[in-house]
Amino acid sequence: MKKKLFYVLTLGLIVLSGCGKVSEKDVLNNFEKMVKEAKSYYLEGKLDIVNNEDVYTYDVNVSYKENDNYKVNLVNTVNSHEQIILRNNEGVYVISPKINKSFKFQSDWPYNNSQVYLLGPILNDINSDDNKTFEKVDNNYKIVVGANYPNNPKLSHEEVYLDKDGNILKVMVLNTDGNSEITMTFNKIDFDKKFDDDYFDLKSIIDIEENKNNEENNDNTTKEEKTKETSTIEDVIYPMYLPVNTYLTNTEKVDKDNGERLILTFDGDNPFMLIEETATYEKEHLIVPTYGDLELMASTVAVVNDNSVNWIDNDVEYYVVSDKLSKSELLNIARSISVLPVSK
């Protein structure tokens, strides 16, 4: 009788210990359930991007509501430059509140490539990779999947970190050498967040940003006056990367209304132009219809199309233009400009 009771107790302990074990399937299922059942969410985190051995950090706030409503606030922690990516039923916008301007385009964003700060695209990356790997790291779990960055093929794979309950902790994007170039750390996620009916409307966002700017300008200095303070280009910023057999042949500075424009011409086997001009505050919000896609660079969000890359950084608007270079090469040049001014 005692022997039989011993076997029963031993079997019970084995069953109980087995019930407490967390499997790969459990963790993934919990994460998938949270994301797929979410009618809305709000999250906060930190985004670190490595570029030319420098690290750029964003404060990131993401708001999502079903039926493809997204609002992503990206604030550069060094210069407080803010951009907002908005998707609603009217299209996709990149909003630059500081100059009261936005770019509007029809785009598949955020579904056309990997997005480290959006839960749906992260889940899609996991589910679409049949060769993903899964391992336990301390008390958490790491899933390694392929990354989808068509304009930056050296970004080859992602590491997604989840806790035992399926809560997302971090996503790291690594290059072909195994070095991390993008890291998104999730600090807060609220799956019960409620948004006002006009929360994802462009006009509502513009009004909120305008009120915020007015509060910041409590020294009675108008936005236009503040912009005039940066209406000259103090430093010429040269690309640190040039395509093979390509060289600078001309630099021209021209005046424009309330500012300056620099035109740098590069000739050779792979010619292109780099234009740098002071960004001008618009008295009435300006919406610029744009063809292209979004690309997250080191310190800003760029608009990329077949023959140009355009972005705004630290009160200067940049264009890299070529009818010969590929998108990937244009972006290589653009990324090499996202650094402190250097000598030619």
N, C-alpha and C positions, 0 to 999 in steps of 0.2 A: 504493500500500500504506500509506504514512504517513497519507494523507488518510482512508483507510478506518479505520485504527486510531484516528485522532483522533475520528471520529464515534462509534465504539464506546465510547471512554472518556467522551466527553461524555454519551452516552445513559446510561451506567452511573452517572455522578454525579447525573443528574437523577432516576433511579430511586431511588438511595440517599437523596437529599435528600427525595424524596417519602415514603419509608418512615419517615423520622424525624419527619414532621409529625404533630402530635396534632390530631385533629378533635373537634368537638362530640360526635359519636356515640361516639367512643372514651372521652372523659371520663365521659359519662353512663352508658355501659355498664359501665365499671369501678366506678363508685359503686353502680349498681344490683346488680351481681354481688356486691359485698362485703356489701351489706345483705341481699339475698335469700338468700344462702348462709349467713349467720351463724346458727348455732344458739344463740349467746349472744354477749354483748359487755359490756364495762365501759368507761365513759368518764368523763372529768373535764373540767370547764370553768368558765367564768365567765359569769354571766348579769347583764346590766345592763338595768334598766328605768327609763325616764324617766317621772316623774309630777309634775305641777305644778312643772316646772323643776328638780326634784330628781332625782338619780340614785341608785337603790338597787341594790346589788350582792349577788348570791348566789354562794357556792361551790356548784357542782352536781356530784353524783356520780350516775350512772345505771347500773343493772344490769339486763340483759335476758337472759331465757332463753326458748327457744321454747315455744309453747303459751300465749302471752299472759301471761307472768310479767314484771312490771316492778317495780323499786324505785328511786324517785327521792329522793335526799336534797338538801334545799334549806336552806342555812344563810345567814342574813343576816349579812353581814360587819361590820355596825355593832354590832348588839346580840346576835349569836350565837344569835338565835332560830332553832330548827331545826324543820322539818316534813318528814315523810316521806310520799310518795305511794306506795301499794302496790297492785298488782293481782295477784291470783292466782285460782285456780279457785273461791274462795269469794266474791269480789266485789272492790270497790275501797274503799280506806281512805285517809283523811287522818289521820296520826298526829302528835300533839303530845307528844313525849317529856317536855317540861318539866313538864307537868301530868298526865302519865300517862293520856291520854285520846285516843280516836280516833273519827272519824266513819266509819260504814260505809254504803255505798249501792250499789245496782245501777246501773251506768252503762256507757255505751259508751266511756268514757275508755280509751285516748287517741285513739280514732278519730273522735270527734265534732267535732273542730276541729283547727286547726294546732297543732303542738307543736315548738317550736324546739330542744328538747334531746333529742328522740327520733328516731332515724334512719329508722324505718319511716314515720312520718307525714310527715317531710320528703320522702322519696322519693315518697310518695303525692301530695303537693302538686305535685311536679315532673311526675309522669306524668299527672296529671289536668288539666293546663293546656295546651290546644292552642295557646295564644297566647304561650307562654313565649319569652323572648329569651335569647340566649347571646352573651357577648362575652369577649374576652381582656383581663385587667387585670394589667399587668406580666407575671409568670410564672404567674399563676393564671387562673381562669375564673369568671365571674359569670353565674348563671342567675337571671332575674327571673320570678317566678311570682305568681299571685294568692294572697292569704291567706284563710283561712277562720276568722274570729272572729265567730260569730253575735251575741255579746253586746257586741261592740265594733266596729261596722261601719266606723269611721274607720281601722282598721288594714286597709289595702287590698292591700298586696303585700309579698312577701319577696324578699330578695336572698340567694341561696345561693352561697357561695364554695367552690370545689373546686380542688385542685392538678391538675397534668397527669395524675397517676395515679388521679384520682378520689377522693382522700382529702378529707373535708370539713374545712374550716377555720373557717368562720363562717357564721352566719345572722343577717340583719338584717330586722326587721319595720318597715315604713315606713307612715306615715299618708297620708291623701289629699293632704296638703300636701308630701309627699316627705321629711318629717323622720323620722329613726329613733327609734322608741320602745322597741324591744326588740332587744338584741344578745346572741347566744350565741356565745362563742368556745370552740372545742374545743381543749383542750390535750393530751389523751391519749385514745387509743382502743385497746382490746385485744380483738381478735376471737377470741382463744383462751382467754378467761377461763373457768375452771371454778368452779362454785358447789356448796356442800354441798346435800344433798337438802332440808334444812329452811331454806335461805337465804331463801326467799320466804314462809315461814310467819309469821303475825302474832305468835304466841307467841315464836318465836325472836327476832324483832326487838325485842319488848318486853323480853325477858330481857337482850339485849345492851345496850339503852339503859339499863336499870336498873343493870346492872353499871358502865356508863360514868358514870352519875350518882353511884353510890356512891364511885367512885374520885375524882371531882371534889370530893365532900363530905368530904375527908379532915380537915376541921377539927372533925369530930364534930357538926356542925350538921345536923339532920335536914332532909329535903326539906320537911316540913310547916312547920318553923320558918322556913325560907327564904321560903316562900310567904307567911307571915304578915307578913314585912317589907314586902310589896307588897300588903297586903290593904286598902289605902285608895286612892281615886282622888284624886291630888293636883291634876290639871288636867282641866278639862272640855275636850274636844276637839270643836270645832264644825265642821260641813261648810263647805268653802270654796265649794261649789256648791249652789245651791238651784234647784228648778224654778220656772218663772214663777209669779208671784203666790202664793208660799209663804213663810211666815215663822214664826219661833219664837214659841210662845205660852205654853209652860210648861216649867220645869225642876224635877224632883223627885229628891231623893236619899233612898234607903231603905237600911236595914241588912239584910244577909242573913247567913247562917251564914258566919263567917270572911271577911267582906268587905263591900263596898258595891255598890250599883247606882244608876246615874243614868238617868233616863228623860227624854228631851227630846222634846217634842211640837211638831210643825210643822203648822200649819193653813193653809187657803187653798184654791186651786184644785187643788193636788196634794199632799194631806196625807200625812205619814208620821211614824213614830216612830224615834228613834235611841236605842238602849239601850247603855250602857257599864257593864260590871261586872267586878269583879276575878275573874280566873281562879283556880280552886281546885285544888290538887293532890289527885288521887284516890289513896287508899291502895291500892285494888285497881284495876287498869286498867279503865277504863270505856269500853265500846263503845256509841256512840249511833247507832242506826239512823236514817238520814237520807234524805230525798227531795231530789234536786237534782243539780247538776253541779258540777264543779270549775272555778274561775276563778283564774288567776294574777294577783294584784294586785301593787302596787309592792313591798310589804314582807312579803307573806304569801300563803297560799293560802286562798281563800274558797269557801264552799259556797253555791250560788245555786239558788233555786227560784222559783216563779211570783210569790211575794209577799214574799220576804225574801232578804237577804244576810247571812251570818254568818262571822266570822273572828276569829282570836286574834292579837294583836300586842302584844309587850312586856308580857306578863302581864295584859293586859286583853282581855276578850271583847266583841265588838261585834255588834250586830244593827241592820240597817236594815229596817224592816217597813212595808209599805203594801199595801192591797188595791186600789189604783187605779193605781199606777205600773207601767210595764213593767220587765222585767229590765234593759234598757239604762239606763233612768233610775235604777233602784236602784243599779246599779253606778257610774254617774256620781257619785252622792252618796257611795257607799262609797269610791271612789278619791280623792275630795277630802278624805277624813278621814285618809288615809294620809300625814300630814305631821306636823311638830312642832306641839305645842299653840300655838294662836293665840288672841288675844282675840276676844270676840264682836263 
